[in-house]
Structure formats: structure tokens, C-alpha cells
Amino acid sequence: MSESPHKSSHKTEAVEYLYPEQVTVPAGKPSSVALHFRIQQNLHINAHKPRADYLIPTVFSIPESSGVHLASASYPAGVDFTLPVDPNERLLVYSGEFTIDSKIVAAPGDHLVEAKLRYQACDQNACMPPKTITVPIDVVGK
């Protein structure tokens, strides 16, 4: 029996969105929503405000056409990290689990939002190309 091509080609993302899947917020009013993510073991991603301009920051966004407005996003500070190849350069990264505290404003109704998280994942030796993942959230404005 041959293995399904879907199984063999399936690749786990470096960053996984954990929760919430659905939130109910007062329509038209800024509401806090904590977004939880997990980074694969042995990987890290640059913080939202990396120390060097050439590094790609982690950025959360919501499409304007979604019925939900991202009023603000508060990112964790990040932790110091040095690579064995250059112990003098200190990076600011996220690893393990992290949370982005957002303030959203939803129009009345049910909105299936396909928010985005853009990041660049790296291991001890190299960085992968920048990636944007979809962050699906069902936002109900009441």
C-alpha cells in the first residue's frame, strides 16, 4: 500500500495558534482578547521589536474587510538569546508559548476572521524564510 501524499507532504508550522477559537465582544466597543501561540521545540522567532533593523519582527494583523478592527496589539518583551556562531550578538526572541494581548472592535454580527501572524523562525544554525500563518477566530459582536 502506498502512503497518502497528503500525509507525507504534511509539514507542521513553526508557530501554531492555540486559542481562542471564538470570542463574543460588545459590538462597537474596544475589547481585550489574549491570543495564545506555541513555537516548535528548538526554534525561536524574532520578537515584535527585534534589536537589529535587518531582523524580521513578529506582527499580528487583521484584514480590514473582516468586520473586526485591530485597535492595538501588545506583544511580549522577548528574551535575550545568543547564537553559538556569534556570542557577542544578543537577539530578542520568543520561544515556547507566548501571548499577544489585542484590543479589537467588532461590528455587530458573526465574523469569521482570518487574522495573520507574520514571523521568521530560526534554529541554532539558520533562519527559515519569513512566513505568514492564518489565525482563524470567530468574532461575535453583540
N, CA, C and O atoms as CSV, one atom per row, in Angstrom:
chain,resi,resn,atom,element,x,y,z
A,1,MET,N,N,0.833,-1.189,0.000
A,1,MET,CA,C,0.000,0.000,0.000
A,1,MET,C,C,0.872,1.245,0.000
A,1,MET,O,O,1.863,1.332,0.725
A,2,SER,N,N,0.490,2.188,-0.812
A,2,SER,CA,C,1.253,3.435,-0.827
A,2,SER,C,C,0.640,4.406,0.177
A,2,SER,O,O,-0.563,4.401,0.435
A,3,GLU,N,N,1.503,5.222,0.722
A,3,GLU,CA,C,1.049,6.201,1.716
A,3,GLU,C,C,0.381,7.376,1.013
A,3,GLU,O,O,0.769,7.742,-0.097
A,4,SER,N,N,-0.595,7.950,1.640
A,4,SER,CA,C,-1.294,9.104,1.080
A,4,SER,C,C,-0.317,10.256,0.885
A,4,SER,O,O,0.488,10.537,1.773
A,5,PRO,N,N,-0.375,10.929,-0.267
A,5,PRO,CA,C,0.532,12.061,-0.481
A,5,PRO,C,C,0.287,13.193,0.514
A,5,PRO,O,O,1.195,13.967,0.814
A,6,HIS,N,N,-0.934,13.288,1.023
A,6,HIS,CA,C,-1.230,14.348,1.986
A,6,HIS,C,C,-0.472,14.131,3.292
A,6,HIS,O,O,0.010,15.083,3.905
A,7,LYS,N,N,-0.371,12.875,3.711
A,7,LYS,CA,C,0.335,12.594,4.957
A,7,LYS,C,C,1.830,12.841,4.817
A,7,LYS,O,O,2.448,13.435,5.701
A,8,SER,N,N,2.412,12.390,3.715
A,8,SER,CA,C,3.859,12.517,3.572
A,8,SER,C,C,4.281,13.960,3.320
A,8,SER,O,O,5.400,14.344,3.661
A,9,SER,N,N,3.395,14.768,2.724
A,9,SER,CA,C,3.776,16.146,2.430
A,9,SER,C,C,3.357,17.113,3.539
A,9,SER,O,O,3.673,18.301,3.474
A,10,HIS,N,N,2.652,16.618,4.551
A,10,HIS,CA,C,2.200,17.496,5.631
A,10,HIS,C,C,3.398,17.972,6.443
A,10,HIS,O,O,4.217,17.171,6.893
A,11,LYS,N,N,3.487,19.271,6.621
A,11,LYS,CA,C,4.584,19.854,7.387
A,11,LYS,C,C,3.995,20.706,8.502
A,11,LYS,O,O,3.129,21.547,8.263
A,12,THR,N,N,4.462,20.484,9.693
A,12,THR,CA,C,3.991,21.267,10.824
A,12,THR,C,C,4.593,22.665,10.759
A,12,THR,O,O,5.780,22.833,10.477
A,13,GLU,N,N,3.762,23.655,11.022
A,13,GLU,CA,C,4.239,25.042,11.035
A,13,GLU,C,C,5.150,25.257,12.247
A,13,GLU,O,O,5.013,24.587,13.270
A,14,ALA,N,N,6.068,26.192,12.112
A,14,ALA,CA,C,6.971,26.521,13.218
A,14,ALA,C,C,6.202,27.145,14.378
A,14,ALA,O,O,6.569,26.972,15.540
A,15,VAL,N,N,5.123,27.878,14.051
A,15,VAL,CA,C,4.287,28.510,15.076
A,15,VAL,C,C,2.860,28.010,14.899
A,15,VAL,O,O,2.330,27.979,13.789
A,16,GLU,N,N,2.250,27.621,16.012
A,16,GLU,CA,C,0.872,27.119,15.997
A,16,GLU,C,C,-0.002,28.061,16.828
A,16,GLU,O,O,0.363,28.454,17.936
A,17,TYR,N,N,-1.165,28.414,16.266
A,17,TYR,CA,C,-2.138,29.210,17.021
A,17,TYR,C,C,-2.903,28.261,17.919
A,17,TYR,O,O,-3.407,27.242,17.446
A,18,LEU,N,N,-3.003,28.570,19.206
A,18,LEU,CA,C,-3.658,27.683,20.159
A,18,LEU,C,C,-5.117,28.053,20.408
A,18,LEU,O,O,-6.002,27.229,20.176
A,19,TYR,N,N,-5.390,29.268,20.874
A,19,TYR,CA,C,-6.760,29.698,21.191
A,19,TYR,C,C,-6.773,31.184,21.448
A,19,TYR,O,O,-5.707,31.772,21.631
A,20,PRO,N,N,-7.961,31.839,21.471
A,20,PRO,CA,C,-9.329,31.307,21.412
A,20,PRO,C,C,-9.795,31.063,19.979
A,20,PRO,O,O,-9.334,31.712,19.040
A,21,GLU,N,N,-10.725,30.110,19.832
A,21,GLU,CA,C,-11.341,29.852,18.532
A,21,GLU,C,C,-12.506,30.802,18.302
A,21,GLU,O,O,-12.798,31.184,17.169
A,22,GLN,N,N,-13.173,31.182,19.401
A,22,GLN,CA,C,-14.330,32.074,19.291
A,22,GLN,C,C,-14.334,33.045,20.464
A,22,GLN,O,O,-14.003,32.679,21.592
A,23,VAL,N,N,-14.716,34.296,20.180
A,23,VAL,CA,C,-14.889,35.295,21.236
A,23,VAL,C,C,-16.168,36.068,20.963
A,23,VAL,O,O,-16.522,36.326,19.813
A,24,THR,N,N,-16.856,36.433,22.037
A,24,THR,CA,C,-18.033,37.293,21.935
A,24,THR,C,C,-17.694,38.595,22.645
A,24,THR,O,O,-17.298,38.597,23.811
A,25,VAL,N,N,-17.855,39.702,21.925
A,25,VAL,CA,C,-17.472,41.012,22.455
A,25,VAL,C,C,-18.616,41.992,22.232
A,25,VAL,O,O,-19.435,41.781,21.338
A,26,PRO,N,N,-18.693,43.074,23.035
A,26,PRO,CA,C,-19.715,44.094,22.795
A,26,PRO,C,C,-19.436,44.801,21.462
A,26,PRO,O,O,-18.335,45.307,21.246
A,27,ALA,N,N,-20.413,44.835,20.589
A,27,ALA,CA,C,-20.236,45.459,19.267
A,27,ALA,C,C,-19.882,46.931,19.409
A,27,ALA,O,O,-20.480,47.648,20.211
A,28,GLY,N,N,-18.906,47.376,18.626
A,28,GLY,CA,C,-18.534,48.781,18.587
A,28,GLY,C,C,-17.670,49.276,19.730
A,28,GLY,O,O,-17.319,50.455,19.765
A,29,LYS,N,N,-17.315,48.400,20.675
A,29,LYS,CA,C,-16.508,48.817,21.823
A,29,LYS,C,C,-15.181,48.066,21.837
A,29,LYS,O,O,-15.153,46.865,21.564
A,30,PRO,N,N,-14.078,48.753,22.150
A,30,PRO,CA,C,-12.790,48.062,22.237
A,30,PRO,C,C,-12.847,46.952,23.289
A,30,PRO,O,O,-13.278,47.174,24.420
A,31,SER,N,N,-12.407,45.765,22.901
A,31,SER,CA,C,-12.455,44.604,23.789
A,31,SER,C,C,-11.111,43.888,23.765
A,31,SER,O,O,-10.492,43.731,22.713
A,32,SER,N,N,-10.673,43.458,24.945
A,32,SER,CA,C,-9.394,42.753,25.055
A,32,SER,C,C,-9.556,41.284,24.703
A,32,SER,O,O,-10.485,40.617,25.160
A,33,VAL,N,N,-8.633,40.790,23.881
A,33,VAL,CA,C,-8.595,39.370,23.533
A,33,VAL,C,C,-7.136,38.927,23.583
A,33,VAL,O,O,-6.286,39.488,22.891
A,34,ALA,N,N,-6.849,37.910,24.409
A,34,ALA,CA,C,-5.497,37.362,24.502
A,34,ALA,C,C,-5.372,36.212,23.505
A,34,ALA,O,O,-6.158,35.265,23.537
A,35,LEU,N,N,-4.383,36.300,22.626
A,35,LEU,CA,C,-4.158,35.302,21.579
A,35,LEU,C,C,-2.942,34.461,21.961
A,35,LEU,O,O,-1.862,34.993,22.214
A,36,HIS,N,N,-3.130,33.146,22.002
A,36,HIS,CA,C,-2.088,32.245,22.501
A,36,HIS,C,C,-1.467,31.443,21.358
A,36,HIS,O,O,-2.172,30.890,20.514
A,37,PHE,N,N,-0.128,31.391,21.351
A,37,PHE,CA,C,0.628,30.711,20.305
A,37,PHE,C,C,1.680,29.800,20.932
A,37,PHE,O,O,2.094,29.998,22.074
A,38,ARG,N,N,2.108,28.783,20.148
A,38,ARG,CA,C,3.190,27.894,20.581
A,38,ARG,C,C,4.201,27.766,19.447
A,38,ARG,O,O,3.832,27.553,18.292
A,39,ILE,N,N,5.480,27.899,19.791
A,39,ILE,CA,C,6.573,27.750,18.837
A,39,ILE,C,C,7.147,26.347,18.998
A,39,ILE,O,O,7.324,25.859,20.114
A,40,GLN,N,N,7.436,25.703,17.863
A,40,GLN,CA,C,8.010,24.358,17.894
A,40,GLN,C,C,9.272,24.318,18.744
A,40,GLN,O,O,10.033,25.283,18.816
A,41,GLN,N,N,9.469,23.173,19.383
A,41,GLN,CA,C,10.656,22.979,20.210
A,41,GLN,C,C,11.924,23.177,19.370
A,41,GLN,O,O,11.951,22.821,18.192
A,42,ASN,N,N,12.946,23.731,19.963
A,42,ASN,CA,C,14.252,24.001,19.326
A,42,ASN,C,C,14.212,25.116,18.287
A,42,ASN,O,O,15.179,25.305,17.549
A,43,LEU,N,N,13.112,25.852,18.220
A,43,LEU,CA,C,13.030,27.003,17.323
A,43,LEU,C,C,12.756,28.255,18.148
A,43,LEU,O,O,12.301,28.175,19.289
A,44,HIS,N,N,13.038,29.402,17.560
A,44,HIS,CA,C,12.664,30.688,18.150
A,44,HIS,C,C,12.244,31.606,17.008
A,44,HIS,O,O,12.573,31.361,15.848
A,45,ILE,N,N,11.514,32.664,17.350
A,45,ILE,CA,C,11.153,33.680,16.360
A,45,ILE,C,C,11.558,35.036,16.923
A,45,ILE,O,O,11.620,35.222,18.139
A,46,ASN,N,N,11.830,35.975,16.033
A,46,ASN,CA,C,12.204,37.316,16.482
A,46,ASN,C,C,11.040,37.959,17.224
A,46,ASN,O,O,9.877,37.737,16.887
A,47,ALA,N,N,11.362,38.750,18.227
A,47,ALA,CA,C,10.342,39.499,18.960
A,47,ALA,C,C,9.712,40.551,18.039
A,47,ALA,O,O,10.190,40.780,16.928
A,48,HIS,N,N,8.650,41.179,18.507
A,48,HIS,CA,C,7.982,42.222,17.723
A,48,HIS,C,C,8.917,43.408,17.478
A,48,HIS,O,O,8.853,44.050,16.430
A,49,LYS,N,N,9.772,43.689,18.441
A,49,LYS,CA,C,10.764,44.766,18.285
A,49,LYS,C,C,12.161,44.163,18.417
A,49,LYS,O,O,12.784,44.257,19.474
A,50,PRO,N,N,12.657,43.537,17.329
A,50,PRO,CA,C,13.993,42.938,17.410
A,50,PRO,C,C,15.060,44.017,17.585
A,50,PRO,O,O,14.821,45.191,17.304
A,51,ARG,N,N,16.221,43.611,18.044
A,51,ARG,CA,C,17.292,44.579,18.329
A,51,ARG,C,C,17.956,45.127,17.074
A,51,ARG,O,O,18.510,46.226,17.108
A,52,ALA,N,N,17.913,44.389,15.965
A,52,ALA,CA,C,18.569,44.843,14.732
A,52,ALA,C,C,17.527,45.089,13.643
A,52,ALA,O,O,16.551,44.349,13.530
A,53,ASP,N,N,17.742,46.130,12.847
A,53,ASP,CA,C,16.797,46.504,11.788
A,53,ASP,C,C,16.637,45.433,10.716
A,53,ASP,O,O,15.576,45.334,10.098
A,54,TYR,N,N,17.672,44.630,10.485
A,54,TYR,CA,C,17.600,43.624,9.420
A,54,TYR,C,C,16.800,42.386,9.828
A,54,TYR,O,O,16.493,41.548,8.980
A,55,LEU,N,N,16.460,42.260,11.102
A,55,LEU,CA,C,15.677,41.108,11.562
A,55,LEU,C,C,14.190,41.350,11.320
A,55,LEU,O,O,13.706,42.477,11.423
A,56,ILE,N,N,13.483,40.285,10.999
A,56,ILE,CA,C,12.059,40.388,10.670
A,56,ILE,C,C,11.232,40.249,11.949
A,56,ILE,O,O,11.302,39.218,12.619
A,57,PRO,N,N,10.447,41.277,12.294
A,57,PRO,CA,C,9.666,41.237,13.537
A,57,PRO,C,C,8.438,40.335,13.414
A,57,PRO,O,O,7.957,40.060,12.314
A,58,THR,N,N,7.945,39.884,14.560
A,58,THR,CA,C,6.681,39.155,14.621
A,58,THR,C,C,5.561,40.190,14.636
A,58,THR,O,O,5.574,41.117,15.446
A,59,VAL,N,N,4.581,40.025,13.722
A,59,VAL,CA,C,3.499,41.009,13.592
A,59,VAL,C,C,2.159,40.292,13.440
A,59,VAL,O,O,2.013,39.394,12.611
A,60,PHE,N,N,1.177,40.706,14.257
A,60,PHE,CA,C,-0.193,40.200,14.168
A,60,PHE,C,C,-1.046,41.240,13.453
A,60,PHE,O,O,-0.910,42.437,13.710
A,61,SER,N,N,-1.926,40.791,12.556
A,61,SER,CA,C,-2.792,41.731,11.833
A,61,SER,C,C,-4.157,41.104,11.565
A,61,SER,O,O,-4.314,39.884,11.558
A,62,ILE,N,N,-5.135,41.977,11.347
A,62,ILE,CA,C,-6.495,41.562,10.992
A,62,ILE,C,C,-6.869,42.302,9.717
A,62,ILE,O,O,-6.746,43.525,9.662
A,63,PRO,N,N,-7.327,41.582,8.681
A,63,PRO,CA,C,-7.720,42.256,7.433
A,63,PRO,C,C,-8.833,43.273,7.679
A,63,PRO,O,O,-9.764,43.012,8.442
A,64,GLU,N,N,-8.731,44.425,7.033
A,64,GLU,CA,C,-9.715,45.496,7.242
A,64,GLU,C,C,-11.117,45.103,6.808
A,64,GLU,O,O,-12.093,45.635,7.338
A,65,SER,N,N,-11.238,44.197,5.870
A,65,SER,CA,C,-12.553,43.806,5.342
A,65,SER,C,C,-13.256,42.753,6.199
A,65,SER,O,O,-14.293,42.230,5.792
A,66,SER,N,N,-12.714,42.432,7.374
A,66,SER,CA,C,-13.233,41.317,8.170
A,66,SER,C,C,-14.410,41.672,9.073
A,66,SER,O,O,-15.040,40.774,9.632
A,67,GLY,N,N,-14.727,42.965,9.231
A,67,GLY,CA,C,-15.777,43.356,10.174
A,67,GLY,C,C,-15.242,43.539,11.579
A,67,GLY,O,O,-15.987,43.869,12.502
A,68,VAL,N,N,-13.934,43.319,11.735
A,68,VAL,CA,C,-13.275,43.470,13.032
A,68,VAL,C,C,-12.040,44.339,12.822
A,68,VAL,O,O,-11.255,44.106,11.903
A,69,HIS,N,N,-11.876,45.346,13.686
A,69,HIS,CA,C,-10.732,46.264,13.604
A,69,HIS,C,C,-9.764,45.956,14.742
A,69,HIS,O,O,-10.174,45.828,15.895
A,70,LEU,N,N,-8.479,45.839,14.414
A,70,LEU,CA,C,-7.453,45.671,15.436
A,70,LEU,C,C,-7.049,47.055,15.927
A,70,LEU,O,O,-6.318,47.774,15.245
A,71,ALA,N,N,-7.531,47.429,17.119
A,71,ALA,CA,C,-7.228,48.749,17.678
A,71,ALA,C,C,-5.789,48.814,18.178
A,71,ALA,O,O,-5.118,49.833,18.015
A,72,SER,N,N,-5.316,47.727,18.785
A,72,SER,CA,C,-3.931,47.680,19.261
A,72,SER,C,C,-3.530,46.240,19.527
A,72,SER,O,O,-4.376,45.361,19.693
A,73,ALA,N,N,-2.225,46.017,19.565
A,73,ALA,CA,C,-1.682,44.706,19.919
A,73,ALA,C,C,-0.479,44.932,20.817
A,73,ALA,O,O,0.415,45.712,20.489
A,74,SER,N,N,-0.463,44.249,21.945
A,74,SER,CA,C,0.636,44.349,22.897
A,74,SER,C,C,1.386,43.020,22.883
A,74,SER,O,O,0.827,41.967,23.190
A,75,TYR,N,N,2.657,43.095,22.521
A,75,TYR,CA,C,3.474,41.897,22.360
A,75,TYR,C,C,4.339,41.679,23.599
A,75,TYR,O,O,4.675,42.635,24.297
A,76,PRO,N,N,4.703,40.413,23.876
A,76,PRO,CA,C,5.632,40.182,24.987
A,76,PRO,C,C,6.991,40.822,24.679
A,76,PRO,O,O,7.317,41.072,23.519
A,77,ALA,N,N,7.765,41.081,25.710
A,77,ALA,CA,C,9.047,41.764,25.544
A,77,ALA,C,C,10.063,40.916,24.783
A,77,ALA,O,O,10.912,41.464,24.079
A,78,GLY,N,N,9.996,39.613,24.906
A,78,GLY,CA,C,11.009,38.748,24.317
A,78,GLY,C,C,12.103,38.461,25.335
A,78,GLY,O,O,12.197,39.121,26.370
A,79,VAL,N,N,12.923,37.471,25.026
A,79,VAL,CA,C,14.018,37.092,25.920
A,79,VAL,C,C,15.339,37.187,25.163
A,79,VAL,O,O,15.387,37.025,23.944
A,80,ASP,N,N,16.408,37.453,25.910
A,80,ASP,CA,C,17.743,37.507,25.309
A,80,ASP,C,C,18.144,36.131,24.809
A,80,ASP,O,O,17.862,35.116,25.445
A,81,PHE,N,N,18.805,36.113,23.664
A,81,PHE,CA,C,19.229,34.858,23.059
A,81,PHE,C,C,20.501,35.123,22.267
A,81,PHE,O,O,20.591,36.116,21.546
A,82,THR,N,N,21.476,34.243,22.398
A,82,THR,CA,C,22.692,34.359,21.594
A,82,THR,C,C,22.904,33.071,20.823
A,82,THR,O,O,22.597,31.982,21.309
A,83,LEU,N,N,23.428,33.206,19.624
A,83,LEU,CA,C,23.742,32.051,18.785
A,83,LEU,C,C,25.191,31.638,19.018
A,83,LEU,O,O,26.046,32.491,19.257
A,84,PRO,N,N,25.476,30.336,18.951
A,84,PRO,CA,C,26.853,29.878,19.145
A,84,PRO,C,C,27.833,30.502,18.143
A,84,PRO,O,O,28.999,30.713,18.476
A,85,VAL,N,N,27.377,30.798,16.926
A,85,VAL,CA,C,28.275,31.358,15.907
A,85,VAL,C,C,28.676,32.803,16.205
A,85,VAL,O,O,29.720,33.257,15.737
A,86,ASP,N,N,27.867,33.530,16.972
A,86,ASP,CA,C,28.191,34.922,17.301
A,86,ASP,C,C,27.711,35.239,18.720
A,86,ASP,O,O,26.668,35.868,18.899
A,87,PRO,N,N,28.475,34.802,19.729
A,87,PRO,CA,C,28.039,35.002,21.114
A,87,PRO,C,C,27.974,36.466,21.546
A,87,PRO,O,O,27.410,36.772,22.596
A,88,ASN,N,N,28.544,37.374,20.750
A,88,ASN,CA,C,28.500,38.797,21.101
A,88,ASN,C,C,27.204,39.475,20.679
A,88,ASN,O,O,26.859,40.535,21.202
A,89,GLU,N,N,26.480,38.868,19.731
A,89,GLU,CA,C,25.218,39.469,19.281
A,89,GLU,C,C,24.062,38.900,20.097
A,89,GLU,O,O,23.807,37.696,20.087
A,90,ARG,N,N,23.373,39.783,20.799
A,90,ARG,CA,C,22.216,39.352,21.598
A,90,ARG,C,C,20.946,39.641,20.818
A,90,ARG,O,O,20.685,40.774,20.413
A,91,LEU,N,N,20.169,38.599,20.618
A,91,LEU,CA,C,18.893,38.721,19.916
A,91,LEU,C,C,17.771,38.803,20.938
A,91,LEU,O,O,17.945,38.414,22.093
A,92,LEU,N,N,16.626,39.308,20.513
A,92,LEU,CA,C,15.430,39.363,21.344
A,92,LEU,C,C,14.399,38.474,20.665
A,92,LEU,O,O,13.941,38.781,19.564
A,93,VAL,N,N,14.024,37.358,21.324
A,93,VAL,CA,C,13.203,36.344,20.658
A,93,VAL,C,C,12.069,35.853,21.552
A,93,VAL,O,O,12.017,36.134,22.749
A,94,TYR,N,N,11.159,35.104,20.916
A,94,TYR,CA,C,10.139,34.328,21.617
A,94,TYR,C,C,10.461,32.859,21.372
A,94,TYR,O,O,10.937,32.485,20.300
A,95,SER,N,N,10.194,32.034,22.381
A,95,SER,CA,C,10.282,30.587,22.221
A,95,SER,C,C,9.234,29.973,23.138
A,95,SER,O,O,8.724,30.635,24.042
A,96,GLY,N,N,8.920,28.708,22.902
A,96,GLY,CA,C,7.875,28.068,23.710
A,96,GLY,C,C,6.523,28.680,23.407
A,96,GLY,O,O,6.164,28.850,22.242
A,97,GLU,N,N,5.764,29.015,24.453
A,97,GLU,CA,C,4.444,29.627,24.257
A,97,GLU,C,C,4.521,31.130,24.529
A,97,GLU,O,O,5.272,31.581,25.394
A,98,PHE,N,N,3.735,31.890,23.777
A,98,PHE,CA,C,3.672,33.332,24.003
A,98,PHE,C,C,2.260,33.824,23.725
A,98,PHE,O,O,1.474,33.158,23.051
A,99,THR,N,N,1.950,35.007,24.259
A,99,THR,CA,C,0.612,35.588,24.149
A,99,THR,C,C,0.712,37.007,23.609
A,99,THR,O,O,1.559,37.790,24.038
A,100,ILE,N,N,-0.165,37.326,22.664
A,100,ILE,CA,C,-0.310,38.692,22.175
A,100,ILE,C,C,-1.635,39.206,22.722
A,100,ILE,O,O,-2.687,38.622,22.463
A,101,ASP,N,N,-1.583,40.296,23.477
A,101,ASP,CA,C,-2.797,40.892,24.035
A,101,ASP,C,C,-3.301,41.936,23.046
A,101,ASP,O,O,-2.657,42.958,22.813
A,102,SER,N,N,-4.465,41.656,22.472
A,102,SER,CA,C,-5.002,42.565,21.459
A,102,SER,C,C,-6.241,43.280,21.973
A,102,SER,O,O,-6.928,42.805,22.876
A,103,LYS,N,N,-6.505,44.429,21.376
A,103,LYS,CA,C,-7.781,45.138,21.579
A,103,LYS,C,C,-8.434,45.190,20.214
A,103,LYS,O,O,-7.862,45.704,19.252
A,104,ILE,N,N,-9.654,44.645,20.145
A,104,ILE,CA,C,-10.380,44.623,18.877
A,104,ILE,C,C,-11.702,45.361,19.014
A,104,ILE,O,O,-12.251,45.484,20.109
A,105,VAL,N,N,-12.203,45.847,17.890
A,105,VAL,CA,C,-13.528,46.461,17.833
A,105,VAL,C,C,-14.281,45.726,16.732
A,105,VAL,O,O,-13.867,45.733,15.573
A,106,ALA,N,N,-15.395,45.089,17.108
A,106,ALA,CA,C,-16.167,44.300,16.151
A,106,ALA,C,C,-17.467,45.003,15.791
A,106,ALA,O,O,-18.124,45.596,16.647
A,107,ALA,N,N,-17.828,44.930,14.526
A,107,ALA,CA,C,-19.150,45.378,14.087
A,107,ALA,C,C,-20.168,44.354,14.597
A,107,ALA,O,O,-19.786,43.230,14.924
A,108,PRO,N,N,-21.456,44.714,14.673
A,108,PRO,CA,C,-22.459,43.739,15.098
A,108,PRO,C,C,-22.481,42.546,14.139
A,108,PRO,O,O,-22.311,42.698,12.930
A,109,GLY,N,N,-22.696,41.357,14.707
A,109,GLY,CA,C,-22.816,40.152,13.883
A,109,GLY,C,C,-21.691,39.165,14.119
A,109,GLY,O,O,-20.825,39.366,14.970
A,110,ASP,N,N,-21.728,38.081,13.336
A,110,ASP,CA,C,-20.755,36.995,13.432
A,110,ASP,C,C,-19.718,37.173,12.326
A,110,ASP,O,O,-20.069,37.242,11.149
A,111,HIS,N,N,-18.452,37.246,12.701
A,111,HIS,CA,C,-17.372,37.489,11.738
A,111,HIS,C,C,-16.361,36.347,11.806
A,111,HIS,O,O,-15.738,36.130,12.846
A,112,LEU,N,N,-16.198,35.626,10.714
A,112,LEU,CA,C,-15.176,34.587,10.636
A,112,LEU,C,C,-13.892,35.264,10.165
A,112,LEU,O,O,-13.667,35.436,8.967
A,113,VAL,N,N,-13.065,35.640,11.119
A,113,VAL,CA,C,-11.873,36.442,10.844
A,113,VAL,C,C,-10.690,35.529,10.537
A,113,VAL,O,O,-10.419,34.575,11.267
A,114,GLU,N,N,-9.997,35.833,9.452
A,114,GLU,CA,C,-8.747,35.144,9.135
A,114,GLU,C,C,-7.605,36.128,9.390
A,114,GLU,O,O,-7.047,36.722,8.467
A,115,ALA,N,N,-7.276,36.278,10.680
A,115,ALA,CA,C,-6.175,37.158,11.069
A,115,ALA,C,C,-4.862,36.522,10.614
A,115,ALA,O,O,-4.841,35.367,10.187
A,116,LYS,N,N,-3.781,37.271,10.706
A,116,LYS,CA,C,-2.478,36.793,10.228
A,116,LYS,C,C,-1.407,37.021,11.289
A,116,LYS,O,O,-1.433,38.009,12.023
A,117,LEU,N,N,-0.467,36.080,11.350
A,117,LEU,CA,C,0.732,36.254,12.162
A,117,LEU,C,C,1.925,36.050,11.239
A,117,LEU,O,O,2.104,34.979,10.659
A,118,ARG,N,N,2.739,37.097,11.112
A,118,ARG,CA,C,3.950,37.027,10.285
A,118,ARG,C,C,5.150,36.925,11.221
A,118,ARG,O,O,5.255,37.658,12.204
A,119,TYR,N,N,6.056,35.996,10.895
A,119,TYR,CA,C,7.222,35.756,11.746
A,119,TYR,C,C,8.350,35.155,10.913
A,119,TYR,O,O,8.151,34.765,9.762
A,120,GLN,N,N,9.524,35.088,11.509
A,120,GLN,CA,C,10.627,34.344,10.916
A,120,GLN,C,C,11.161,33.410,11.985
A,120,GLN,O,O,11.623,33.849,13.038
A,121,ALA,N,N,11.093,32.116,11.703
A,121,ALA,CA,C,11.562,31.108,12.650
A,121,ALA,C,C,13.019,30.765,12.359
A,121,ALA,O,O,13.455,30.736,11.209
A,122,CYS,N,N,13.757,30.506,13.435
A,122,CYS,CA,C,15.170,30.155,13.313
A,122,CYS,C,C,15.485,29.035,14.304
A,122,CYS,O,O,14.802,28.866,15.314
A,123,ASP,N,N,16.542,28.273,13.988
A,123,ASP,CA,C,17.075,27.333,14.966
A,123,ASP,C,C,18.464,27.840,15.363
A,123,ASP,O,O,18.772,29.012,15.147
A,124,GLN,N,N,19.294,26.987,15.932
A,124,GLN,CA,C,20.624,27.418,16.383
A,124,GLN,C,C,21.545,27.803,15.228
A,124,GLN,O,O,22.506,28.547,15.419
A,125,ASN,N,N,21.247,27.288,14.014
A,125,ASN,CA,C,22.180,27.453,12.901
A,125,ASN,C,C,21.700,28.349,11.771
A,125,ASN,O,O,22.511,28.992,11.104
A,126,ALA,N,N,20.405,28.398,11.551
A,126,ALA,CA,C,19.909,29.124,10.379
A,126,ALA,C,C,18.480,29.594,10.592
A,126,ALA,O,O,17.761,29.099,11.460
A,127,CYS,N,N,18.089,30.571,9.771
A,127,CYS,CA,C,16.709,31.056,9.784
A,127,CYS,C,C,15.990,30.577,8.533
A,127,CYS,O,O,16.580,30.478,7.457
A,128,MET,N,N,14.717,30.286,8.690
A,128,MET,CA,C,13.876,29.909,7.565
A,128,MET,C,C,13.335,31.182,6.915
A,128,MET,O,O,13.397,32.255,7.517
A,129,PRO,N,N,12.806,31.077,5.700
A,129,PRO,CA,C,12.199,32.270,5.091
A,129,PRO,C,C,11.040,32.775,5.953
A,129,PRO,O,O,10.409,31.983,6.653
A,130,PRO,N,N,10.750,34.075,5.915
A,130,PRO,CA,C,9.604,34.601,6.670
A,130,PRO,C,C,8.325,33.881,6.262
A,130,PRO,O,O,8.184,33.439,5.122
A,131,LYS,N,N,7.405,33.771,7.201
A,131,LYS,CA,C,6.172,33.014,6.970
A,131,LYS,C,C,5.004,33.799,7.555
A,131,LYS,O,O,5.159,34.512,8.546
A,132,THR,N,N,3.842,33.663,6.938
A,132,THR,CA,C,2.611,34.229,7.482
A,132,THR,C,C,1.613,33.097,7.631
A,132,THR,O,O,1.304,32.405,6.661
A,133,ILE,N,N,1.105,32.905,8.847
A,133,ILE,CA,C,0.089,31.877,9.072
A,133,ILE,C,C,-1.259,32.550,9.311
A,133,ILE,O,O,-1.332,33.700,9.745
A,134,THR,N,N,-2.318,31.805,9.017
A,134,THR,CA,C,-3.675,32.276,9.277
A,134,THR,C,C,-4.036,31.975,10.725
A,134,THR,O,O,-3.753,30.893,11.239
A,135,VAL,N,N,-4.660,32.943,11.369
A,135,VAL,CA,C,-5.125,32.811,12.751
A,135,VAL,C,C,-6.650,32.924,12.698
A,135,VAL,O,O,-7.193,34.028,12.730
A,136,PRO,N,N,-7.351,31.762,12.616
A,136,PRO,CA,C,-8.810,31.812,12.475
A,136,PRO,C,C,-9.513,32.075,13.807
A,136,PRO,O,O,-9.310,31.353,14.783
A,137,ILE,N,N,-10.337,33.116,13.831
A,137,ILE,CA,C,-11.094,33.452,15.043
A,137,ILE,C,C,-12.518,33.814,14.633
A,137,ILE,O,O,-12.731,34.636,13.742
A,138,ASP,N,N,-13.479,33.196,15.290
A,138,ASP,CA,C,-14.883,33.545,15.089
A,138,ASP,C,C,-15.209,34.641,16.105
A,138,ASP,O,O,-15.279,34.380,17.306
A,139,VAL,N,N,-15.406,35.860,15.621
A,139,VAL,CA,C,-15.678,37.002,16.499
A,139,VAL,C,C,-17.157,37.363,16.377
A,139,VAL,O,O,-17.648,37.658,15.287
A,140,VAL,N,N,-17.857,37.336,17.512
A,140,VAL,CA,C,-19.273,37.683,17.541
A,140,VAL,C,C,-19.414,39.036,18.228
A,140,VAL,O,O,-19.064,39.189,19.398
A,141,GLY,N,N,-19.931,40.014,17.489
A,141,GLY,CA,C,-20.188,41.336,18.055
A,141,GLY,C,C,-21.643,41.434,18.464
A,141,GLY,O,O,-22.536,41.349,17.621
A,142,LYS,N,N,-21.894,41.614,19.776
A,142,LYS,CA,C,-23.285,41.670,20.270
A,142,LYS,C,C,-23.607,43.036,20.826
A,142,LYS,O,O,-24.725,43.268,21.284
